[in-house]
Amino acid sequence: MPATPVEVFQRYTDAWNRHDAPGIVATFAEGGTYTDPTTAGPLAGEAIADYAQSLWDAFPDLSFEMVSLNHNDQGLVSAEWLMKGTNMGPMMGLPPTGRSIALAGADFARIEGGKILSLQGYFDGGAVPRSLGPPRSALSDSAQAFGQAMAAPHFPVHLVSPTSLRAVQRR
């Protein structure tokens, strides 16, 4: 008896969290596809493994936390998840930033015969670059100096006690 759609999806998610590219690919049917906002189109077979590896290279501690999981009796599974990781490797041609991300998203999978026929991921494709910001090395010396200058206090700071503050307010 083939695994239930929920069991198949759980195996898929577990393989992502183990950083097991062959395990991810094994959950897909022959010709099964994966698509998300950052892929140029549907991925299949080794292209799915390569995609996963590229994410692990950029985020060595990448993990997915399931927020909710629903299914119906026609093999459709929907899952809401939170992806977390720290950018320690190059991504999209940019050097690592060392910054952490938390990205919310959802997957919709069509599962039949114990295998994923198609999986469509949905998330804000611009959220990761916005969260990471430009790497420090990408900023010019003048931009770094400007940022440091803006972070420095430009006026004296005086600590005021509540008693003296009430005295000033009564005037």
Rosetta silent file (secondary structure, phi, psi, omega in degrees, C-alpha in Angstrom):
SEQUENCE: MPATPVEVFQRYTDAWNRHDAPGIVATFAEGGTYTDPTTAGPLAGEAIADYAQSLWDAFPDLSFEMVSLNHNDQGLVSAEWLMKGTNMGPMMGLPPTGRSIALAGADFARIEGGKILSLQGYFDGGAVPRSLGPPRSALSDSAQAFGQAMAAPHFPVHLVSPTSLRAVQRR
SCORE:     score description
SCORE:     0.000 S_00000001
   1 L     0.000  127.805  179.927    0.000    0.000    0.000 S_00000001
   2 L   -66.638  157.613  177.250    1.498    3.393   -0.981 S_00000001
   3 L   -63.689  152.978  176.823    2.143    6.034    1.651 S_00000001
   4 L   -70.382  159.160  176.960   -0.625    8.537    2.283 S_00000001
   5 H   -55.650  -38.608  178.847   -0.231   12.012    0.754 S_00000001
   6 H   -65.506  -41.198  177.764    0.494   13.447    4.207 S_00000001
   7 H   -63.568  -40.378  178.271    3.206   10.832    4.826 S_00000001
   8 H   -63.308  -45.665 -179.575    4.782   11.594    1.439 S_00000001
   9 H   -64.581  -37.834  177.944    4.772   15.318    2.141 S_00000001
  10 H   -64.260  -40.242  176.230    6.286   14.726    5.578 S_00000001
  11 H   -61.694  -40.309  177.756    9.086   12.653    3.976 S_00000001
  12 H   -60.439  -49.659 -179.727    9.663   15.528    1.536 S_00000001
  13 H   -64.448  -42.492  178.739    9.884   18.079    4.370 S_00000001
  14 H   -60.845  -39.249  179.079   12.097   15.810    6.483 S_00000001
  15 H   -64.645  -39.405  174.800   14.505   15.428    3.543 S_00000001
  16 H   -59.378  -46.372 -176.843   14.754   19.232    3.245 S_00000001
  17 H   -71.285  -22.693  175.326   15.540   19.499    6.956 S_00000001
  18 H   -86.499   -6.900 -174.622   18.163   16.683    6.711 S_00000001
  19 L    60.139   48.264 -174.879   19.720   18.453    3.701 S_00000001
  20 L  -113.772   86.776 -177.576   19.166   15.242    1.738 S_00000001
  21 H   -59.448  -45.968  177.333   18.834   16.119   -1.967 S_00000001
  22 H   -61.328  -33.428  177.532   18.412   12.488   -3.138 S_00000001
  23 H   -65.195  -37.604  177.192   15.737   12.087   -0.432 S_00000001
  24 H   -64.671  -51.431 -177.428   13.838   15.084   -1.796 S_00000001
  25 H   -59.785  -36.199 -178.741   14.023   13.801   -5.380 S_00000001
  26 H   -64.151  -20.290  179.389   12.894   10.326   -4.238 S_00000001
  27 L   -80.660  -11.224 -178.775    9.561   11.783   -3.057 S_00000001
  28 E   -93.862  145.233  172.794    8.730   12.880   -6.636 S_00000001
  29 E   -70.159  161.120  172.806    7.170   10.709   -9.308 S_00000001
  30 E   -55.345  122.364 -177.788    9.026   10.189  -12.575 S_00000001
  31 E    81.303    1.808  177.370    8.562   13.552  -14.314 S_00000001
  32 E   -63.591  147.355 -173.178    7.202   15.145  -11.111 S_00000001
  33 E  -122.652  151.672  174.619    7.795   18.896  -10.946 S_00000001
  34 E  -124.580  134.790  177.713    8.709   21.576   -8.419 S_00000001
  35 E  -141.889  141.764  170.462    8.080   25.289   -9.025 S_00000001
  36 L  -148.229  176.785 -176.021    8.391   28.404   -6.869 S_00000001
  37 L   -61.345  -17.823 -177.890    8.742   32.165   -7.509 S_00000001
  38 L   -99.531   -6.634  177.431   12.535   31.909   -7.888 S_00000001
  39 L   -87.311  148.208 -179.340   12.656   29.044  -10.396 S_00000001
  40 L   -75.964   -5.143 -178.700   12.623   29.917  -14.093 S_00000001
  41 L   166.269 -171.957 -179.459    9.971   27.243  -14.593 S_00000001
  42 L   -63.474  137.796  175.308    9.165   23.730  -13.409 S_00000001
  43 E  -106.517  148.109  177.188   12.134   21.711  -12.138 S_00000001
  44 L  -141.456  154.872  174.550   12.335   17.911  -12.288 S_00000001
  45 L    52.823 -127.543 -175.663   14.755   15.211  -11.135 S_00000001
  46 H   -63.000  -24.179  177.124   18.335   16.366  -10.615 S_00000001
  47 H   -64.632  -33.537  175.815   17.358   20.009  -11.180 S_00000001
  48 H   -66.589  -44.074  178.974   15.342   19.801   -7.929 S_00000001
  49 H   -61.354  -44.274  179.707   18.405   18.375   -6.145 S_00000001
  50 H   -62.917  -40.500  178.749   20.642   21.126   -7.566 S_00000001
  51 H   -62.428  -46.999  179.110   18.156   23.795   -6.478 S_00000001
  52 H   -60.202  -44.708 -179.523   18.024   22.426   -2.932 S_00000001
  53 H   -61.226  -37.357  178.929   21.832   22.246   -2.780 S_00000001
  54 H   -63.852  -35.309  177.066   22.107   25.890   -3.879 S_00000001
  55 H   -70.544  -41.528  178.593   19.901   26.914   -0.956 S_00000001
  56 H   -67.005  -32.882  176.674   21.915   24.835    1.515 S_00000001
  57 H   -64.580  -39.098  179.841   25.145   26.342    0.142 S_00000001
  58 H   -78.243  -33.351 -176.732   23.768   29.832    0.820 S_00000001
  59 L  -131.656   82.848 -174.932   22.095   28.872    4.133 S_00000001
  60 L   -59.680  -22.907  179.601   23.958   25.943    5.740 S_00000001
  61 L  -102.811   19.853 -177.157   21.514   25.891    8.681 S_00000001
  62 L   -53.781  134.335  176.419   18.385   26.090    6.492 S_00000001
  63 E  -148.553  156.705  177.349   15.301   24.532    8.071 S_00000001
  64 E  -119.966  130.434  175.170   11.561   24.424    7.542 S_00000001
  65 E  -110.521  124.316  179.203    9.030   24.543   10.353 S_00000001
  66 E   -77.567  127.731  178.353    5.530   23.390    9.460 S_00000001
  67 E   -93.830  -43.323  176.444    2.879   25.842   10.621 S_00000001
  68 E  -154.176  153.989 -179.255   -0.124   23.957    9.229 S_00000001
  69 E  -143.216  125.678 -179.952   -0.774   20.969    6.995 S_00000001
  70 E  -132.208  154.883  178.961   -4.058   20.121    5.282 S_00000001
  71 E  -150.717  163.874  173.666   -5.101   17.506    2.757 S_00000001
  72 L  -126.735  179.470 -175.263   -8.139   16.184    0.951 S_00000001
  73 L   -83.187    6.826  176.319   -9.130   12.764   -0.315 S_00000001
  74 L  -105.925   14.403  176.854   -7.962   13.559   -3.874 S_00000001
  75 L    83.253   16.836  177.788   -4.250   13.664   -2.988 S_00000001
  76 E   -97.327  129.919  179.309   -3.927   17.417   -2.603 S_00000001
  77 E  -122.502  134.538  173.364   -1.781   18.661    0.276 S_00000001
  78 E  -122.267  136.484 -177.618   -1.388   22.268    1.367 S_00000001
  79 E  -137.227  132.575  171.992    1.241   23.289    3.869 S_00000001
  80 E  -100.622  134.288 -174.665    2.089   26.598    5.477 S_00000001
  81 E  -140.010  166.695  173.893    5.736   26.813    6.566 S_00000001
  82 E  -128.225  117.964  178.145    8.430   29.071    7.951 S_00000001
  83 E   -94.818  132.739  178.792   11.899   28.797    6.420 S_00000001
  84 E  -128.439  149.153  176.958   14.803   29.915    8.609 S_00000001
  85 E   179.627  166.613  178.294   18.501   30.172    7.937 S_00000001
  86 E  -117.278  126.360 -175.747   21.681   32.224    8.161 S_00000001
  87 L   -75.869   96.872 -178.351   23.269   33.463    4.937 S_00000001
  88 L  -112.639   -1.240  179.690   26.818   32.078    5.145 S_00000001
  89 L  -134.159  166.488 -179.323   27.404   31.352    1.447 S_00000001
  90 L   -61.457  149.517  179.970   27.027   33.195   -1.858 S_00000001
  91 E  -149.396  130.852  178.706   23.535   33.677   -3.220 S_00000001
  92 L    52.937   36.157  178.247   22.366   35.149   -6.536 S_00000001
  93 L    80.347    1.491 -179.688   25.930   36.213   -7.298 S_00000001
  94 E  -104.995  149.043  178.192   26.298   38.153   -4.041 S_00000001
  95 L   -71.056  163.059 -179.990   28.681   37.335   -1.223 S_00000001
  96 L   -65.098  150.686  179.388   27.310   36.086    2.122 S_00000001
  97 L  -106.905  -19.595 -175.525   26.014   38.637    4.613 S_00000001
  98 L    78.422    3.650 -178.342   25.942   36.541    7.797 S_00000001
  99 L   -89.146  152.558  178.999   22.362   37.734    8.378 S_00000001
 100 E   -96.603  152.547  177.813   19.480   35.476    9.382 S_00000001
 101 E  -129.462  157.982  169.017   16.152   35.208    7.622 S_00000001
 102 E  -140.819  114.659 -174.407   12.699   33.897    8.423 S_00000001
 103 E  -120.324  122.340  176.703   10.495   33.496    5.353 S_00000001
 104 E   -86.593  143.937  178.161    6.846   32.469    5.472 S_00000001
 105 E  -161.800 -177.259 -179.977    5.440   30.494    2.569 S_00000001
 106 E  -145.457  146.202  175.715    3.073   27.779    1.433 S_00000001
 107 E  -119.575  143.395  174.595    3.322   24.643   -0.691 S_00000001
 108 E  -126.841  117.109 -174.751    0.556   22.969   -2.666 S_00000001
 109 E  -119.149  140.841  172.133    1.311   19.395   -3.722 S_00000001
 110 E  -106.690  117.942 -173.703   -0.553   16.912   -5.905 S_00000001
 111 E  -123.159  132.937 -179.556    0.352   13.413   -4.694 S_00000001
 112 E  -146.652  137.705  177.535   -0.651   10.118   -6.267 S_00000001
 113 L    62.982   28.650  178.554    0.603    6.555   -5.795 S_00000001
 114 L    78.539   14.984 -178.724    2.882    7.613   -2.944 S_00000001
 115 E  -137.360  151.949  177.515    4.763   10.183   -5.070 S_00000001
 116 E   -80.960  121.935  175.599    4.603   13.943   -5.687 S_00000001
 117 E   -84.032  -41.290  176.968    3.306   14.711   -9.191 S_00000001
 118 E  -154.435  145.841  176.504    3.668   18.466   -8.783 S_00000001
 119 E  -137.505  123.994  179.435    4.548   20.856   -6.002 S_00000001
 120 E  -113.910  119.197  176.637    4.043   24.601   -6.271 S_00000001
 121 E   -96.904  141.702  178.791    5.694   26.803   -3.630 S_00000001
 122 E  -127.041  129.206  174.049    4.445   30.314   -2.905 S_00000001
 123 E  -166.384  168.114  177.634    6.352   33.029   -1.052 S_00000001
 124 L   -74.771  104.703 -177.017    7.509   36.609   -1.526 S_00000001
 125 L   -62.648  -19.984  178.790   10.462   36.118   -3.886 S_00000001
 126 L   -93.541   -6.229 -175.313   11.905   39.516   -2.911 S_00000001
 127 H   -65.295  -40.067 -178.065   11.732   38.965    0.847 S_00000001
 128 H   -66.153  -51.113  177.774   15.086   37.191    1.155 S_00000001
 129 H   -59.254  -37.791  178.047   17.124   39.836   -0.716 S_00000001
 130 H   -65.566  -40.211 -179.734   15.339   42.596    1.249 S_00000001
 131 H   -66.940  -37.572 -177.836   16.027   40.798    4.559 S_00000001
 132 H   -78.013  -31.245 -177.256   19.674   40.255    3.752 S_00000001
 133 L    64.242  177.474  179.461   20.320   43.748    2.419 S_00000001
 134 L   -72.098  143.864  175.346   23.511   44.494    0.557 S_00000001
 135 L   -66.123  149.435 -178.874   26.641   42.777    1.855 S_00000001
 136 H   -54.441  -36.731 -178.504   29.042   45.162    3.593 S_00000001
 137 H   -67.122  -19.389 -179.447   31.604   44.542    0.859 S_00000001
 138 H   -83.842  -12.093  179.883   29.105   45.824   -1.735 S_00000001
 139 L   -87.202  139.774  177.375   28.883   49.213   -0.016 S_00000001
 140 L   -69.320  162.567  177.737   31.328   51.907   -1.031 S_00000001
 141 H   -58.368  -40.196 -179.316   33.670   53.358    1.575 S_00000001
 142 H   -67.692  -36.167  177.869   31.674   56.604    1.526 S_00000001
 143 H   -67.268  -39.733  177.395   28.374   54.706    2.047 S_00000001
 144 H   -64.880  -41.715  179.254   29.898   52.815    4.992 S_00000001
 145 H   -64.365  -40.359  178.149   31.229   56.094    6.455 S_00000001
 146 H   -61.955  -44.975  178.622   27.818   57.727    6.006 S_00000001
 147 H   -61.032  -40.525  178.293   26.128   54.800    7.783 S_00000001
 148 H   -67.103  -40.402 -179.806   28.600   55.018   10.675 S_00000001
 149 H   -65.232  -39.973 -179.831   28.131   58.785   10.924 S_00000001
 150 H   -69.400  -26.066 -179.940   24.350   58.445   10.989 S_00000001
 151 H   -79.256  -20.194 -178.512   24.581   55.836   13.730 S_00000001
 152 L   -77.783  144.653  177.255   26.639   58.156   15.963 S_00000001
 153 L   -67.049  138.432 -178.252   24.727   60.465   18.354 S_00000001
 154 L  -108.802    6.075  178.844   24.624   64.065   17.078 S_00000001
 155 L  -150.297  152.971 -179.097   23.444   65.757   20.231 S_00000001
 156 L   -67.205  145.274  178.364   24.180   65.367   23.912 S_00000001
 157 L  -105.832  128.075  178.475   21.978   62.971   25.809 S_00000001
 158 L  -117.649  130.663  175.477   20.813   64.008   29.279 S_00000001
 159 L   -83.982  131.986 -176.903   19.171   61.628   31.669 S_00000001
 160 L  -120.054  131.921  178.181   16.185   63.221   33.356 S_00000001
 161 L   -79.494  156.350  177.654   14.581   61.945   36.501 S_00000001
 162 H   -58.448  -34.363 -179.521   10.767   61.750   36.693 S_00000001
 163 H   -65.477  -47.709 -179.256   10.816   64.415   39.455 S_00000001
 164 H   -69.542  -30.638  177.122   12.731   66.960   37.370 S_00000001
 165 H   -65.710  -41.517  177.956   10.572   66.150   34.334 S_00000001
 166 H   -64.911  -35.894  179.039    7.396   66.945   36.331 S_00000001
 167 H   -64.692  -40.874  179.486    8.959   70.225   37.450 S_00000001
 168 H   -68.663  -37.611 -178.085    9.630   71.240   33.839 S_00000001
 169 H   -68.242  -28.130 -179.505    6.104   70.213   32.782 S_00000001
 170 H   -75.038  -20.334 -177.361    4.549   72.463   35.487 S_00000001
 171 L   -70.497    0.000    0.000    6.312   75.569   34.122 S_00000001
